[in-house]
């Protein structure tokens, strides 16, 4: 970023507003065509990150690299053939500038696949060094050729040379001759998605430069190019964040993607850095820019160049936030928001065609539309994030759980207390242990006492369950374990690695138990040993779900279930399973944890805070006596 900033400042000082405007708009042609480059880069990074072997990574790289070279050559030929119309539209002083940048375009598209390979392989240091090399050659080559008297022509030659140098500097070591493992339909979908995304992105970021160069005089176009430079710096920062997070999300599983800390961190970095730059531009004196760019870079009229810079910076920050969200979604699915972005790029071009009386109006049009675009992107994403819980994949059977018999809620409460009665909250009620050890479910007073006991510790938990929950005793075999989800509490998160299925958690206990406290591990192993004895008598594992055909979550019994799986041989048959089913279970935070259900739970906790379960138990006991 620092090199890019130095490049723009140096070119502006040496060439002045007119020359700087011409050099920038020619390079913008390449930037617009980088939609193809970045499309190839991001799809290469995604598929390389998803391949488990080096042979697979090499195969998909070779496939996309050949396609990138074909596209690069076609683009270069197209620019060469239509150099005259392009030069006339942009008011360029030299037609050959378009042909010179066409050489760089030929290398630029396949450069994307090489960078995508090292990005997908998490070679972030190599990727950063390659980008720094490109910028350094641009800066050094441009200054050298300007001093040799080549002016704008020298800058364009240096830009094309920088891309070629960056291409040959990337060393990609492939292995084997494996055929491309990707299906043609998948390649077409992913490539189209990437192309649509970057086409919209490049048009939004660069159409202003092209159109200002067409509608305004050369000096004003140069001033606008200096203003747009700050936007490019901010957007480059956001791209650095995206380049780091994209392969991590693409290579992760569904549970890890639903942990929004990755995108939240990315958004905060972009927002914090971009806002700091924009605020700095607000207070920077206009004289700073004339010192940096030269005395000719002074905006005429009421609004200073500092004002235009700050306004443009805020527009770029808002757009960068939306781009981070789109890229996050693209890393693991087909993101329809890419088409929304492309549509907005067309609206932006049309708006500038109508509103371009001065540079301020052009920037304000972009700011207003970027706010609207961000709303269109962020609101659906936020809603899905708030309402979408962590889902389990369905098991191989259409009916994973066999319902043995219907049971009453009173029996479930007794089993819950059986596993919980050792807790300190029940210290003063040990004399009532007989209610749990020898229950009579036909006795209404006993049932009321047990429920009152349960509410001493679990009032908020139990009240969160839907009122239409029906309870069953179910049969659980080893084939059903994939459809049972351990509730993601702290200790289980350490070994789950994003997947909380009972099988994955148990495997994590075997292979990653060093991440847990010794006391916790010993407790699980002690339970496993106890389950191997015929006299073992454990409380039932309590499950909740939508219906018998859907995955279920453990409400109580995480430890017992994990211990039974870890026992050698596994001891699932030693456990009873009770399951509460309700079509409204997705509204319960214990089954479907998201911000909406957790907010509802917090609200319910506050509403129950005025209740005193111990007083209610005392009342029940008085009534019974």
C-alpha positions in Angstrom: 0.0 0.0 0.0 2.8 2.4 0.9 4.6 1.7 -2.4 1.3 2.3 -4.3 0.8 5.6 -2.5 4.4 6.6 -3.3 3.9 5.6 -7.0 0.8 7.8 -7.3 2.4 10.8 -5.6 5.6 10.5 -7.7 3.7 10.2 -11.0 1.4 13.1 -10.1 4.4 15.4 -9.2 6.4 14.5 -12.4 3.5 14.5 -14.9 1.1 17.1 -13.4 -2.7 16.8 -13.4 -3.1 16.2 -17.2 -0.4 13.6 -17.5 -1.4 11.9 -14.3 -5.0 11.7 -15.5 -4.0 10.1 -18.8 -1.6 7.6 -17.1 -4.3 6.7 -14.5 -7.1 6.2 -17.0 -5.0 3.9 -19.2 -4.0 1.9 -16.1 -7.7 1.8 -15.2 -8.4 -0.1 -18.4 -6.1 -2.8 -17.0 -7.8 -2.5 -13.6 -11.3 -3.0 -15.2 -10.0 -6.1 -17.0 -8.6 -7.4 -13.7 -12.2 -8.6 -13.1 -11.0 -11.6 -15.1 -7.7 -11.7 -13.2 -9.3 -11.7 -9.8 -12.0 -14.1 -10.9 -9.4 -16.6 -11.8 -7.5 -15.8 -8.6 -10.4 -16.3 -6.2 -11.7 -19.4 -7.8 -8.2 -20.9 -7.9 -7.7 -20.1 -4.3 -11.1 -21.6 -3.4 -10.6 -24.9 -5.2 -6.9 -25.3 -4.2 -7.9 -24.8 -0.6 -10.5 -27.5 -0.9 -8.2 -30.1 -2.4 -6.8 -32.4 0.2 -3.7 -33.6 -1.7 -0.9 -31.8 -3.6 -1.8 -33.8 -6.7 -5.3 -32.4 -6.6 -4.1 -28.9 -6.0 -1.8 -29.2 -9.0 -4.5 -30.6 -11.3 -7.0 -27.8 -10.6 -4.2 -25.2 -10.9 -3.1 -26.5 -14.4 -6.7 -26.4 -15.6 -7.4 -22.8 -14.6 -4.0 -21.6 -15.7 -4.6 -22.8 -19.2 -7.9 -21.1 -19.3 -6.5 -17.9 -17.9 -3.8 -17.7 -20.7 -6.5 -18.2 -23.3 -8.6 -15.3 -21.8 -5.5 -13.1 -21.4 -4.6 -13.4 -25.1 -8.1 -12.8 -26.2 -8.3 -9.6 -24.1 -4.9 -8.4 -25.4 -6.0 -8.9 -29.0 -9.3 -7.1 -28.4 -7.6 -4.1 -27.0 -5.1 -3.9 -29.9 -7.9 -4.2 -32.5 -10.0 -1.5 -30.8 -7.3 0.8 -29.6 -8.5 3.8 -31.7 -12.1 3.9 -30.4 -10.9 3.4 -26.8 -8.3 6.2 -27.1 -10.9 8.6 -28.6 -13.4 7.9 -25.9 -10.8 8.6 -23.2 -9.4 11.6 -24.9 -5.9 10.1 -24.9 -3.0 12.0 -26.6 -1.3 8.8 -27.9 -3.2 5.9 -29.4 -0.3 3.4 -28.8 -0.9 3.7 -25.0 -3.8 1.2 -25.4 -1.6 -1.3 -27.2 1.1 -1.0 -24.6 -1.3 -1.8 -21.8 -2.7 -4.7 -23.8 0.7 -6.5 -23.3 0.3 -6.2 -19.6 -3.3 -7.5 -19.9 -2.1 -10.7 -21.5 0.1 -11.5 -18.5 -2.3 -10.1 -15.9 -5.1 -12.8 -16.3 -2.8 -15.8 -15.8 -1.0 -14.0 -13.0 -4.3 -14.4 -11.1 -4.2 -18.2 -11.3 -0.6 -18.2 -9.9 -1.5 -15.9 -7.1 -4.7 -17.9 -6.4 -2.6 -21.1 -6.1 -0.3 -19.7 -3.4 -3.3 -18.0 -1.7 -5.2 -21.3 -1.6 -2.2 -23.0 -0.2 -2.1 -20.3 2.6 1.2 -19.0 1.3 0.3 -15.5 2.4 3.9 -14.3 2.8 4.7 -15.3 -0.8 1.5 -13.6 -2.0 2.4 -10.4 -0.2 6.0 -10.4 -1.5 4.7 -10.9 -5.1 2.4 -7.9 -4.8 5.1 -5.8 -3.3 7.4 -6.8 -6.2 4.8 -5.7 -8.7 4.4 -2.3 -7.0 8.1 -1.8 -6.7 8.8 -2.5 -10.4 5.9 -0.1 -11.3 7.4 2.7 -9.1 11.0 2.2 -10.1 10.4 1.6 -13.8 8.0 4.6 -14.1 10.4 7.0 -12.5 13.3 5.7 -14.5 11.4 6.0 -17.8 10.0 9.4 -16.9 13.5 10.7 -16.2 14.6 9.3 -19.6 11.9 11.6 -21.1 9.3 9.0 -22.0 6.5 10.7 -19.9 3.1 9.0 -19.9 4.3 6.4 -22.4 7.1 5.3 -20.0 4.6 4.9 -17.1 2.5 2.5 -19.2 5.5 0.5 -20.3 6.6 0.2 -16.7 3.1 -1.0 -15.6 3.0 -3.7 -18.3 6.6 -4.8 -17.4 5.7 -4.9 -13.7 2.9 -7.4 -14.4 5.2 -9.6 -16.5 7.9 -9.6 -13.8 5.3 -10.5 -11.1 4.1 -13.4 -13.3 7.5 -15.0 -13.7 8.4 -14.4 -10.1 5.7 -16.7 -8.8 7.1 -20.2 -8.5 4.4 -22.9 -8.6 5.6 -26.4 -7.9 3.1 -28.9 -9.3 3.1 -32.6 -8.7 1.8 -35.6 -10.6 -0.4 -35.8 -13.7 -3.8 -36.2 -12.1 -6.8 -35.2 -14.1 -8.8 -32.3 -13.1 -11.2 -33.6 -10.4 -13.7 -30.8 -10.8 -17.0 -31.3 -12.6 -17.6 -29.0 -15.6 -20.9 -27.7 -14.1 -19.2 -26.7 -10.9 -16.4 -24.9 -12.7 -18.9 -22.9 -14.8 -21.0 -21.9 -11.8 -18.0 -20.9 -9.7 -16.2 -19.0 -12.6 -19.4 -17.2 -13.5 -20.0 -16.2 -9.9 -16.4 -14.9 -9.6 -16.6 -13.0 -12.9 -19.9 -11.4 -12.0 -18.6 -10.4 -8.6 -15.4 -8.8 -9.9 -17.0 -7.2 -12.9 -19.3 -5.4 -10.5 -16.4 -4.6 -8.2 -14.1 -3.2 -10.9 -16.9 -1.1 -12.4 -17.9 0.4 -9.1 -14.3 1.2 -8.2 -13.1 2.5 -11.5 -16.0 3.6 -13.8 -15.8 7.1 -12.2 -12.2 7.6 -13.5 -13.1 6.5 -17.0 -16.3 8.7 -17.2 -14.7 11.7 -15.6 -11.9 11.5 -18.2 -14.6 11.5 -20.9 -16.8 14.3 -19.5 -14.2 16.6 -17.9 -11.2 18.5 -19.1 -7.8 16.8 -18.6 -6.8 18.9 -15.5 -10.0 18.1 -13.7 -9.7 14.4 -14.7 -6.3 14.5 -13.1 -7.6 15.9 -9.9 -10.3 13.2 -9.8 -7.6 10.6 -10.3 -5.8 11.9 -7.3 -9.0 11.7 -5.2 -9.7 8.2 -6.4 -6.2 7.1 -5.4 -7.2 7.3 -1.8 -10.2 5.1 -2.4 -7.9 2.6 -4.0 -5.6 2.6 -1.0 -8.5 1.9 1.3 -9.9 -0.8 -0.9 -6.4 -2.4 -1.1 -6.5 -2.7 2.7 -9.9 -4.4 2.6 -8.6 -6.8 -0.1 -5.6 -7.7 2.1 -8.1 -8.7 4.8 -10.1 -10.7 2.3 -7.1 -12.5 0.9 -6.3 -13.8 4.4 -9.8 -14.9 5.4 -11.0 -16.4 2.1 -9.1 -19.7 2.1 -9.7 -20.2 5.8 -13.5 -20.0 5.3 -13.4 -22.0 2.0 -11.5 -24.8 3.7 -13.6 -24.8 6.8 -16.8 -26.8 7.5 -20.4 -25.5 8.1 -20.1 -25.2 11.9 -16.9 -23.1 11.5 -18.5 -20.8 8.9 -21.4 -20.1 11.3 -19.0 -18.9 13.9 -19.0 -15.3 12.7 -15.9 -14.2 14.5 -13.9 -14.4 11.3 -16.1 -12.0 9.3 -16.7 -9.8 12.4 -13.0 -9.3 12.7 -12.6 -8.6 9.0 -15.4 -6.0 9.1 -14.0 -4.3 12.2 -10.5 -4.1 10.6 -11.9 -2.6 7.4 -14.2 -0.2 9.2 -11.6 0.9 11.8 -8.8 1.5 9.3 -10.9 3.1 6.6 -12.7 5.4 9.0 -9.4 6.5 10.6 -8.1 7.4 7.1 -11.3 9.2 6.2 -11.3 11.2 9.4 -7.7 12.1 8.9 -8.5 13.4 5.4 -11.3 15.5 6.8 -8.9 17.5 9.0 -5.9 17.5 6.6 -5.2 21.0 5.2 -5.5 21.4 1.4 -1.9 22.7 1.3 -0.8 19.1 2.2 -2.0 17.9 -1.1 -0.4 20.6 -3.2 2.9 19.8 -1.4 2.5 16.1 -2.1 1.1 16.2 -5.7 2.3 19.6 -6.9 1.0 23.2 -7.0 -1.3 22.4 -9.9 -3.4 20.0 -7.8 -5.7 22.6 -6.4 -9.5 22.2 -6.7 -11.3 25.3 -8.0 -14.6 26.4 -6.5 -16.0 26.2 -3.0 -15.0 22.6 -2.2 -11.3 21.8 -1.5 -9.5 18.7 -2.5 -9.4 17.6 1.1 -13.2 17.7 1.2 -13.4 15.6 -2.0 -10.8 13.1 -0.7 -12.7 12.6 2.6 -16.1 12.2 0.8 -14.6 9.6 -1.6 -12.9 7.8 1.3 -16.2 7.4 3.2 -17.9 6.0 0.0 -15.0 3.5 -0.4 -15.2 2.4 3.3 -18.9 1.7 2.9 -18.4 -0.2 -0.3 -15.5 -2.2 1.1 -17.7 -3.4 4.0 -20.2 -4.7 1.5 -17.4 -6.4 -0.6 -16.1 -8.2 2.5 -19.6 -9.7 3.1 -20.0 -10.8 -0.5 -16.6 -12.4 -0.6 -17.3 -14.2 2.7 -20.4 -15.7 1.2 -18.7 -16.5 -2.0 -16.1 -18.6 -0.2 -18.6 -21.4 0.6 -21.6 -20.9 -1.7 -23.0 -19.2 -4.8 -23.6 -15.6 -3.6 -26.6 -14.0 -5.3 -25.4 -10.6 -3.9 -22.8 -10.6 -6.7 -25.6 -10.0 -9.1 -27.0 -7.2 -6.9 -23.5 -5.6 -7.0 -23.3 -5.9 -10.8 -26.7 -4.3 -11.2 -25.7 -1.4 -8.9 -22.6 -0.9 -11.0 -24.8 -0.3 -14.0 -27.0 2.1 -12.0 -23.8 4.0 -10.9 -22.7 4.4 -14.5 -26.1 5.7 -15.5 -26.2 8.1 -12.5 -22.9 9.6 -13.4 -24.0 10.1 -17.0 -26.9 12.2 -15.6 -25.2 13.9 -12.7 -21.7 15.2 -13.5 -22.0 19.0 -13.3 -18.9 19.0 -11.1 -16.5 16.6 -9.3 -18.4 16.9 -6.0 -21.6 15.8 -7.7 -19.8 12.7 -9.1 -18.5 11.7 -5.7 -21.8 12.4 -3.9 -23.6 10.1 -6.4 -21.2 7.3 -5.6 -21.5 7.8 -1.8 -25.3 7.7 -2.0 -25.4 4.6 -4.1 -22.8 2.8 -2.0 -25.0 3.3 1.1 -28.0 1.8 -0.7 -25.8 -1.1 -2.0 -24.5 -1.8 1.5 -28.1 -2.0 2.9 -29.1 -4.4 0.1 -26.1 -6.6 0.9 -25.9 -6.4 4.7 -29.6 -6.7 5.7 -30.2 -10.2 4.2 -26.8 -11.4 5.5 -27.5 -10.1 9.0 -31.0 -11.6 9.0 -29.6 -15.0 7.9 -26.9 -14.8 10.6 -29.3 -13.9 13.3 -31.9 -16.6 12.5 -29.7 -19.4 11.2 -28.6 -21.9 13.8 -26.0 -24.6 13.5 -27.6 -27.4 11.5 -26.7 -31.1 11.5 -26.6 -33.1 8.3 -29.2 -35.7 8.0 -28.2 -39.3 8.7 -28.4 -42.1 6.1 -31.9 -43.1 7.2 -35.1 -41.3 6.6 -36.2 -42.3 10.0 -33.1 -42.2 12.2 -34.8 -42.6 15.6 -37.3 -45.3 16.5 -40.0 -44.2 19.0 -40.5 -46.9 21.6 -43.2 -45.4 23.7 -44.8 -42.1 24.7 -43.7 -40.9 28.2 -45.0 -38.2 30.5 -43.1 -34.9 31.2 -43.1 -36.0 34.9 -40.9 -39.0 34.0 -38.5 -36.8 32.1 -38.2 -34.4 35.1 -37.4 -37.3 37.4 -34.6 -38.5 35.1 -33.3 -34.9 34.8 -33.2 -34.6 38.7 -31.6 -38.1 38.9 -28.5 -36.8 37.2 -28.6 -33.4 38.9 -29.4 -34.0 42.5 -25.8 -34.0 43.6 -25.5 -30.3 42.8 -25.1 -27.7 45.7 -28.5 -26.2 44.9 -30.1 -29.3 46.3 -28.0 -29.6 49.4 -30.9 -28.6 51.7 -33.3 -31.1 50.0 -31.5 -34.4 50.4 -34.4 -35.7 52.5 -36.5 -35.6 49.3 -34.2 -37.9 47.4 -36.8 -40.7 47.6 -38.9 -38.7 45.2 -36.3 -39.3 42.5 -35.1 -42.8 43.4 -38.6 -44.3 43.8 -41.0 -42.0 41.8 -44.8 -42.6 41.5 -45.8 -40.7 38.4 -49.5 -41.3 39.1 -49.2 -39.2 42.3 -50.0 -35.6 41.4 -48.4 -34.2 44.6 -45.1 -36.0 43.9 -45.0 -34.7 40.3 -45.6 -31.1 41.6 -42.7 -31.5 44.1 -40.3 -32.8 41.5 -41.1 -30.0 39.1 -40.6 -27.5 41.9 -37.3 -29.1 42.7 -36.2 -28.9 39.1 -37.1 -25.2 38.9 -34.7 -24.4 41.7 -31.8 -24.9 39.3 -33.4 -25.1 35.8 -36.5 -22.8 35.7 -35.2 -20.8 32.7 -34.0 -23.9 30.9 -37.2 -25.8 31.2 -39.5 -22.8 30.4 -37.5 -22.3 27.1 -38.9 -25.6 25.8 -42.0 -25.2 23.5 -45.3 -25.8 25.4 -46.4 -28.4 22.8 -43.3 -30.6 23.4 -44.2 -34.3 23.3 -41.9 -36.8 25.1 -40.9 -40.2 23.9 -38.5 -43.0 24.9 -36.4 -43.6 21.8 -33.9 -46.2 20.6 -30.5 -45.0 19.7 -27.9 -47.1 17.8 -24.5 -46.4 16.5 -25.9 -45.4 13.1 -27.9 -42.7 14.8 -25.0 -40.9 16.5 -24.2 -38.8 13.5 -27.6 -37.2 14.0 -27.1 -36.4 17.7 -25.5 -33.0 18.5 -23.6 -32.2 21.7 -24.7 -28.8 22.9 -21.6 -26.5 22.2 -20.5 -25.6 25.7 -17.0 -24.4 26.4 -15.2 -27.7 27.2 -16.7 -29.4 24.1 -15.7 -26.5 21.8 -12.0 -27.3 22.6 -12.2 -30.8 21.0 -15.1 -30.4 18.5 -13.2 -28.4 15.8 -16.4 -26.9 14.6 -18.5 -30.1 14.4 -20.5 -31.0 17.4 -21.9 -34.3 16.3 -21.6 -36.9 19.1 -19.2 -39.0 17.0 -16.9 -36.0 16.2 -16.8 -34.9 19.8 -16.0 -38.4 21.0 -13.2 -38.6 18.4 -11.9 -35.2 19.6 -11.8 -36.6 23.1 -9.6 -39.4 21.9 -7.2 -37.4 19.9 -7.2 -33.9 21.5 -7.8 -34.6 25.2 -4.6 -32.7 26.0 -6.6 -29.5 25.3 -8.9 -30.3 28.2 -8.5 -30.1 32.0 -7.3 -33.3 33.6 -10.3 -33.4 36.0 -12.7 -33.3 33.1 -10.9 -36.1 31.2 -10.8 -38.2 34.3 -14.5 -37.7 34.9 -15.4 -39.0 31.4 -13.1 -42.0 31.7 -14.5 -42.8 35.1 -18.0 -42.8 33.6 -16.7 -45.1 30.7 -15.4 -47.5 33.3 -18.6 -47.5 35.3 -20.7 -48.2 32.2 -18.7 -51.4 31.6 -20.2 -52.8 34.9 -23.5 -54.5 34.8 -24.7 -52.7 37.9 -24.2 -49.2 36.4 -27.4 -47.1 36.8 -27.2 -43.8 35.0 -30.0 -41.3 34.4 -31.5 -41.2 30.9 -29.9 -39.0 28.2 -32.4 -36.3 27.4 -32.7 -35.2 23.7 -34.7 -32.5 22.0 -35.6 -32.1 18.3 -38.3 -31.2 15.8 -39.4 -34.7 14.9 -38.0 -38.2 14.7 -36.7 -37.7 11.2 -34.6 -34.6 12.1 -31.2 -34.3 14.0 -31.5 -33.9 17.7 -29.5 -32.1 20.4 -28.5 -33.3 23.9 -30.4 -31.3 26.5 -28.9 -33.3 29.4 -26.4 -36.1 29.3 -23.4 -34.8 27.2 -21.0 -36.5 29.6 -22.9 -39.8 29.8 -23.3 -40.1 26.0 -19.6 -39.3 25.3 -18.5 -41.7 27.9 -20.7 -44.5 26.4 -19.2 -43.9 23.0 -15.6 -43.9 24.3 -16.1 -47.1 26.4 -14.5 -50.2 24.9 -16.7 -51.7 23.6 -19.2 -48.8 23.3 -22.0 -49.0 25.9 -24.9 -47.2 24.2 -27.2 -50.0 25.3 -26.6 -49.2 28.9 -28.3 -45.8 28.5 -31.9 -44.9 28.1 -32.8 -42.0 25.8 -35.8 -39.7 26.2 -36.5 -37.2 23.5 -38.8 -34.2 23.4 -40.2 -33.4 20.0 -42.0 -30.2 18.8 -42.3 -28.5 15.5 -41.5 -25.2 17.3 -38.2 -26.6 18.7 -36.2 -24.4 16.3 -37.4 -21.4 18.4 -35.6 -22.9 21.4 -32.0 -21.7 22.0 -30.9 -25.2 23.3 -31.7 -26.7 19.9 -31.1 -23.8 17.5 -28.6 -21.3 19.0 -28.5 -18.0 17.3 -28.8 -14.3 18.3 -32.6 -14.3 18.0 -33.2 -17.4 20.2 -30.6 -16.3 22.7 -32.2 -12.9 22.9 -35.6 -14.5 23.5 -33.9 -16.7 26.2 -32.4 -13.6 27.9 -35.8 -11.9 27.8 -37.4 -15.0 29.5 -34.7 -15.1 32.1 -35.5 -11.5 33.1 -39.2 -12.3 33.2 -38.6 -15.2 35.5 -36.1 -13.3 37.7 -38.9 -12.2 40.0 -39.9 -15.8 40.7 -38.5 -17.5 43.7 -38.4 -21.3 43.0 -37.5 -22.2 46.6 -40.6 -20.3 47.9 -42.7 -22.1 45.3 -41.3 -25.4 46.5 -42.1 -24.5 50.1 -45.6 -23.7 49.1 -46.0 -27.0 47.3 -44.8 -28.8 50.4 -47.2 -26.9 52.6 -50.1 -27.7 50.4 -49.1 -31.4 50.4 -49.0 -31.5 54.1 
